[in-house]
Amino acid sequence: MTFLDTDNPNYSTADGELMQQALDEAASTLKIEDDNDPERKTLERFVRAAFIIGNRDAEAIARFAVNAVLIRRKAAKGRIRPTPGNYR
């Protein structure tokens, strides 16, 4: 539980619960089950970013985080050269 740490002075319990709900929903959408999955850490950062800029809707935060990860996946695929020497 990433955002439910009661020792975190930066967020209230309600804020932590909202972000955790968004993270869980986003991870479920992307079928990320392992808490140590690097993409889950990326989701956490995007959830936190959406919250910091003022979003307080768990569903909207989750959609934002999912879309951000999908864009990162697509960009990562675009950087892989299919054949050696293809420098387009």
MITI-506738 format. One record per residue: residue in three letters; y, z, x of N, C-alpha, C, O, CB in turn. Coordinates in Angstrom, 1 decimal, decimal comma. Each point is the difference from the previous one (the first is absolute). Glycine has a CB too. Layout:
<atoms>
ATOM  aa  n_north  n_up  n_east  ca_north  ca_up  ca_east  c_north  c_up  c_east  o_north  o_up  o_east  cb_north  cb_up  cb_east
ATOM  Ala  Y  Z  X  Y  Z  X  Y  Z  X  Y  Z  X  Y  Z  X
...
</atoms>
This chain:
<atoms>
ATOM  aa  n_north  n_up  n_east  ca_north  ca_up  ca_east  c_north  c_up  c_east  o_north  o_up  o_east  cb_north  cb_up  cb_east
ATOM  Met  -1,2  0,0  0,8  1,2  0,0  -0,8  1,3  0,0  0,9  0,4  1,0  0,5  -1,7  0,2  -2,3
ATOM  Thr  1,8  -2,3  1,9  1,1  -0,2  1,0  1,3  0,7  -0,5  0,6  0,7  0,8  -1,6  -2,9  -0,2
ATOM  Phe  1,4  2,0  -1,8  1,3  0,5  -0,4  0,0  1,4  -0,7  1,0  0,5  -0,5  -0,4  -2,9  0,2
ATOM  Leu  -1,8  3,0  0,2  -0,1  1,3  -0,7  0,0  1,2  0,9  -0,5  1,1  -0,3  -0,8  -2,3  -1,4
ATOM  Asp  1,8  1,0  2,9  0,1  1,1  1,0  1,1  0,9  -0,4  1,2  -0,3  -0,1  -2,0  -1,2  1,9
ATOM  Thr  0,5  2,7  -2,2  1,0  1,0  -0,5  0,9  0,5  1,1  1,0  0,6  -0,3  -2,6  0,1  -1,5
ATOM  Asp  1,3  -0,9  3,0  0,8  0,4  1,1  1,1  -1,0  0,4  0,8  0,2  0,9  -2,7  1,1  0,0
ATOM  Asn  1,9  -2,4  -1,6  1,0  -1,1  0,3  1,4  0,4  -0,6  0,1  0,0  -1,3  -2,0  -1,7  1,4
ATOM  Pro  2,9  2,0  0,7  1,3  0,4  -0,5  0,8  -1,2  -0,6  1,1  0,2  -0,6  -1,1  1,7  2,2
ATOM  Asn  -0,5  -3,2  -1,3  0,8  -1,1  -0,4  -0,1  -0,4  -1,5  0,9  -0,7  -0,5  -1,2  -0,1  2,9
ATOM  Tyr  -0,8  1,1  -3,0  -0,3  -0,4  -1,4  -0,4  1,2  -0,8  -0,7  0,9  0,4  0,1  -3,2  0,4
ATOM  Ser  1,0  2,3  -2,1  -0,4  1,0  -0,9  -1,5  -0,3  -0,4  -0,5  -1,1  0,3  2,9  1,4  -1,2
ATOM  Thr  -3,0  0,7  0,3  -1,4  -0,3  -0,5  -0,1  -1,1  -1,0  -0,9  -0,8  0,1  0,5  3,2  0,2
ATOM  Ala  1,4  -2,5  -1,1  0,0  -1,1  -1,0  0,2  -1,4  0,7  -0,7  -1,0  -0,4  1,7  2,5  -1,3
ATOM  Asp  -0,2  -1,5  2,7  0,2  -1,3  0,8  -1,3  -0,3  0,7  -0,4  -1,2  0,0  2,9  1,7  0,3
ATOM  Gly  -3,1  0,5  0,3  -1,3  -0,3  0,7  -1,1  -0,5  -1,0  -0,7  -0,9  0,4  1,3  2,7  1,3
ATOM  Glu  -0,6  -1,2  -2,9  -1,0  -0,5  -1,0  0,3  -1,4  -0,4  -1,0  -0,8  -0,2  0,7  3,2  -0,6
ATOM  Leu  1,5  -2,7  0,6  0,4  -1,4  -0,4  -0,4  -1,0  1,1  -0,6  -1,0  -0,3  2,5  1,9  -1,0
ATOM  Met  -1,6  -0,6  2,6  -0,4  -0,9  1,0  -1,5  -0,1  0,2  -0,5  -1,0  0,3  2,7  1,5  0,9
ATOM  Gln  -2,9  0,7  -1,4  -1,4  -0,1  0,2  -0,7  -0,8  -1,1  -0,9  -0,7  0,2  1,0  3,0  0,8
ATOM  Gln  0,5  -2,2  -2,3  -0,5  -0,8  -1,1  0,2  -1,5  0,3  -1,0  -0,8  -0,2  1,5  2,7  -1,4
ATOM  Ala  0,6  -2,2  2,2  0,3  -1,4  0,3  -0,9  -0,5  1,1  -0,6  -1,1  0,0  3,0  1,4  -0,7
ATOM  Leu  -2,6  0,5  1,7  -0,9  -0,3  1,1  -1,5  -0,2  -0,5  -0,6  -1,0  0,4  2,1  2,2  1,2
ATOM  Asp  -1,9  -0,3  -2,4  -1,4  -0,1  -0,5  -0,2  -1,3  -0,8  -1,0  -0,7  0,1  0,8  3,2  -0,1
ATOM  Glu  1,2  -2,8  -0,8  -0,1  -1,2  -0,9  0,0  -1,3  0,9  -0,7  -0,9  -0,2  1,9  2,2  -1,7
ATOM  Ala  -0,3  -1,3  2,9  0,1  -1,1  0,9  -1,3  -0,2  0,8  -0,5  -1,1  0,1  3,0  1,4  0,0
ATOM  Ala  -3,0  0,8  0,4  -1,3  -0,1  0,8  -1,1  -0,5  -0,9  -0,9  -0,7  0,4  1,7  2,6  1,1
ATOM  Ser  -0,9  -1,4  -2,7  -1,0  -0,4  -1,0  0,1  -1,5  -0,3  -1,0  -0,7  0,0  1,0  3,0  -1,0
ATOM  Thr  1,2  -2,8  0,8  0,3  -1,4  -0,2  -0,6  -0,9  1,1  -0,5  -1,0  -0,2  2,6  1,6  -1,2
ATOM  Leu  -1,8  -0,1  2,7  -0,5  -0,8  1,1  -1,4  0,4  0,5  -0,5  -0,5  1,0  2,9  0,4  -0,3
ATOM  Lys  -3,0  1,0  -1,5  -1,4  0,4  0,3  -0,1  0,6  1,4  -0,9  -0,2  0,8  0,0  -1,5  -2,3
ATOM  Ile  1,9  2,6  1,9  0,0  0,7  1,2  -0,5  1,4  -0,3  0,8  0,8  -0,6  1,1  -2,2  1,6
ATOM  Glu  -3,1  1,7  -0,5  -0,5  1,3  -0,4  0,0  1,0  1,2  0,0  1,2  -0,2  -1,4  -2,3  -1,4
ATOM  Asp  1,5  0,6  2,8  0,0  0,9  1,2  1,4  0,5  0,3  0,9  -0,8  0,2  -2,9  -0,5  0,7
ATOM  Asp  2,1  2,6  -0,8  1,4  0,6  0,3  0,4  -0,4  1,4  1,2  0,1  0,3  -1,7  1,8  -1,9
ATOM  Asn  -0,4  -2,3  2,4  0,4  -0,4  1,4  0,2  -1,5  0,2  0,2  -0,4  1,1  -1,5  2,4  -0,3
ATOM  Asp  1,2  -2,7  -1,9  0,2  -1,5  0,1  1,4  -0,3  0,4  1,0  0,6  -0,6  -2,7  -1,0  -1,1
ATOM  Pro  1,9  -0,4  2,7  1,4  -0,3  0,5  0,9  -0,5  -1,1  1,2  0,2  -0,1  -2,1  -0,7  2,3
ATOM  Glu  0,3  -0,3  -3,2  0,8  -0,5  -1,1  0,5  1,1  -0,9  1,0  -0,1  -0,6  -2,2  -2,1  0,7
ATOM  Arg  0,4  3,3  -0,2  0,4  1,1  -0,8  1,3  0,7  0,6  0,9  0,4  -0,7  -3,3  0,0  -0,1
ATOM  Lys  2,4  -0,4  2,1  1,2  0,6  0,7  1,2  -0,9  -0,3  1,1  0,5  -0,1  -2,6  0,5  1,9
ATOM  Thr  1,3  -2,3  -1,8  1,0  -0,9  -0,3  0,5  0,2  -1,5  1,2  0,0  -0,2  -2,1  -1,7  1,9
ATOM  Leu  0,0  1,9  -2,6  0,3  0,3  -1,4  0,9  1,2  0,0  1,0  0,1  -0,8  -3,1  -1,2  0,0
ATOM  Glu  1,7  2,2  1,5  0,7  1,2  0,0  1,5  -0,2  0,4  0,9  0,5  -0,6  -3,0  0,7  1,1
ATOM  Arg  2,3  -2,0  0,5  1,4  -0,3  0,5  0,8  -0,7  -1,1  1,1  0,3  -0,2  -2,0  -0,4  2,6
ATOM  Phe  0,2  -0,9  -3,0  0,8  -0,8  -1,1  0,2  0,9  -1,2  1,1  -0,1  -0,6  -2,1  -2,0  1,4
ATOM  Val  0,1  3,0  -1,1  0,2  0,9  -1,2  1,2  0,9  0,4  0,9  0,2  -0,9  -3,4  -0,3  0,2
ATOM  Arg  2,5  0,6  1,9  1,1  0,9  0,4  1,4  -0,8  0,0  1,0  0,6  -0,4  -2,7  0,8  1,8
ATOM  Ala  1,6  -2,6  -0,9  1,2  -0,8  0,0  0,6  -0,3  -1,4  1,2  0,1  -0,2  -2,0  -1,2  2,3
ATOM  Ala  -0,1  0,8  -3,0  0,5  -0,2  -1,4  0,6  1,2  -0,6  0,9  0,0  -0,7  -2,7  -1,7  0,4
ATOM  Phe  1,2  2,9  0,6  0,5  1,2  -0,5  1,3  0,3  0,6  1,0  0,5  -0,7  -3,3  0,4  0,4
ATOM  Ile  2,5  -1,1  1,6  1,2  0,3  0,7  1,2  -0,8  -0,5  1,1  0,5  -0,1  -2,4  0,1  2,1
ATOM  Ile  1,0  -1,9  -2,4  1,1  -0,8  -0,5  0,3  0,3  -1,5  0,9  -0,7  -0,6  -1,5  -1,1  2,3
ATOM  Gly  -0,1  2,8  -2,3  0,4  0,4  -1,3  -1,0  -0,3  -1,1  0,3  0,4  -1,2  2,0  -0,6  2,0
ATOM  Asn  -3,4  -0,5  -0,5  -0,9  -0,3  -1,1  -0,8  1,3  -0,4  -0,5  0,7  0,9  0,3  -3,1  0,0
ATOM  Arg  0,2  2,7  -2,2  -0,7  1,2  -0,5  -1,1  -0,4  -1,0  -0,3  0,9  -0,8  2,4  0,5  1,3
ATOM  Asp  -2,6  -2,6  -0,5  -1,0  -0,4  -1,0  -1,3  -0,3  0,9  0,0  -0,9  0,8  1,8  -0,1  -2,4
ATOM  Ala  -2,8  1,8  1,3  -1,2  -0,1  0,8  -0,6  -1,4  0,0  -0,5  -0,5  1,0  0,1  2,9  -1,5
ATOM  Glu  0,3  -3,0  -0,7  -0,5  -1,4  -0,1  0,8  -1,0  0,8  -0,6  -0,8  0,6  -0,3  1,4  -2,9
ATOM  Ala  2,2  -0,5  2,2  0,8  -0,9  0,7  -0,1  0,2  1,5  0,0  -1,0  0,8  1,6  0,9  -2,7
ATOM  Ile  -1,7  1,3  2,3  -0,2  0,3  1,5  -1,3  -0,6  0,4  -0,1  -0,6  1,1  1,5  2,7  -1,3
ATOM  Ala  -2,5  -1,9  -0,6  -1,3  -0,5  0,4  0,0  -1,5  0,1  -0,5  -0,6  0,9  -0,5  2,5  -2,0
ATOM  Arg  1,7  -2,6  0,1  0,0  -1,5  0,1  0,8  -0,4  1,2  -0,4  -1,0  0,7  0,3  0,9  -3,2
ATOM  Phe  1,2  0,8  2,8  0,8  -0,4  1,2  -0,9  0,1  1,3  0,0  -0,9  0,8  2,1  1,7  -2,0
ATOM  Ala  -2,8  0,3  1,3  -0,9  0,2  1,2  -1,1  -1,0  0,1  -0,3  -0,5  1,0  0,9  3,0  -1,2
ATOM  Val  -1,2  -2,8  -1,0  -1,1  -1,0  0,0  0,5  -1,3  0,4  -0,6  -0,7  0,9  -0,5  1,9  -2,7
ATOM  Asn  2,3  -1,6  1,2  0,5  -1,3  0,4  0,4  -0,1  1,5  -0,2  -1,0  0,6  1,1  0,8  -3,0
ATOM  Ala  -0,4  1,3  2,9  0,4  0,0  1,4  -1,2  -0,2  0,9  0,0  -0,7  1,0  1,9  2,2  -1,5
ATOM  Val  -3,0  -0,8  0,2  -1,2  -0,1  0,8  -0,6  -1,5  -0,2  -0,5  -0,5  1,0  0,0  3,0  -1,3
ATOM  Leu  0,5  -3,0  -0,9  -0,5  -1,4  -0,1  0,9  -1,0  0,8  -0,6  -0,9  0,5  -0,3  1,5  -2,8
ATOM  Ile  2,2  -0,4  2,3  0,8  -0,9  0,8  -0,3  0,2  1,5  -0,1  -1,0  0,8  1,9  1,2  -2,5
ATOM  Arg  -2,1  1,0  2,2  -0,3  0,3  1,4  -1,4  -0,7  0,3  -0,1  -0,6  1,1  1,4  2,8  -1,2
ATOM  Arg  -2,2  -2,1  -0,9  -1,3  -0,7  0,3  0,2  -1,5  0,1  -0,6  -0,6  0,9  -0,6  2,4  -2,2
ATOM  Lys  2,0  -2,4  0,4  0,2  -1,4  0,1  0,7  -0,4  1,3  -0,3  -1,0  0,6  0,5  0,9  -3,1
ATOM  Ala  0,8  0,9  2,9  0,7  -0,3  1,3  -0,9  0,1  1,1  0,0  -0,8  1,0  2,1  1,7  -2,0
ATOM  Ala  -3,0  0,1  1,0  -1,0  0,2  1,1  -0,9  -1,3  0,1  -0,3  -0,4  1,1  0,4  2,9  -1,4
ATOM  Lys  -0,5  -3,0  -0,8  -0,9  -1,2  0,0  0,8  -1,2  0,5  -0,6  -0,8  0,7  -0,7  1,7  -2,6
ATOM  Gly  2,5  -1,0  1,7  0,8  -1,1  0,4  0,3  0,0  1,5  0,3  -1,0  0,6  0,7  1,0  -2,7
ATOM  Arg  -1,2  1,2  2,8  0,2  0,1  1,4  -1,2  -0,4  0,8  0,0  -0,1  1,2  1,7  1,9  -1,6
ATOM  Ile  -2,9  -1,9  -0,3  -1,2  -0,2  0,7  -0,2  -1,6  0,2  0,1  -0,7  -1,0  -1,1  2,9  0,1
ATOM  Arg  0,9  -2,6  2,1  -0,2  -1,4  0,2  -1,4  -0,4  -0,2  -0,9  0,6  0,5  2,7  -0,6  1,2
ATOM  Pro  -2,0  -1,0  -2,6  -1,4  -0,4  -0,3  -0,8  -0,6  1,2  -1,2  0,2  0,1  2,0  -0,6  -2,4
ATOM  Thr  -0,1  -0,3  3,2  -0,6  -0,5  1,2  0,8  0,3  1,2  1,3  0,1  -0,1  -2,4  -2,0  -1,3
ATOM  Pro  0,5  2,0  2,6  0,8  0,2  1,2  0,9  -1,2  0,3  -0,4  -1,1  -0,2  -1,5  2,6  1,1
ATOM  Gly  3,1  -1,2  -0,5  0,9  -1,0  0,3  0,8  -0,5  -1,2  0,9  -0,9  0,2  -2,4  0,3  1,6
ATOM  Asn  1,3  1,1  -2,9  0,8  -0,5  -1,2  1,3  0,9  0,0  0,0  1,1  -0,5  -2,1  -1,8  -0,8
ATOM  Tyr  3,2  0,1  1,8  1,2  0,8  0,1  1,1  -0,4  -1,0  1,1  -0,1  0,4  -1,7  0,3  2,0
ATOM  Arg  0,2  -0,5  -3,6  1,0  -0,3  -1,0  1,0  1,1  -0,3  0,9  -0,2  -0,8  -2,6  -1,3  -0,2
</atoms>
